[in-house]
């Protein structure tokens, strides 16, 4: 479980970095890698 949380933490840190670059105008929206359609997983991402 600790390893899974570490993975999620790193994913959030990576996303935060991409979001900061987008907000500064250094990257386009494709960098955010957002889902284009709602998912059926109830927001769990699985």
Secondary structure as UniProt FT lines:
FT   HELIX           2..23
FT   TURN            24..25
FT   HELIX           29..32
FT   TURN            42..43
//
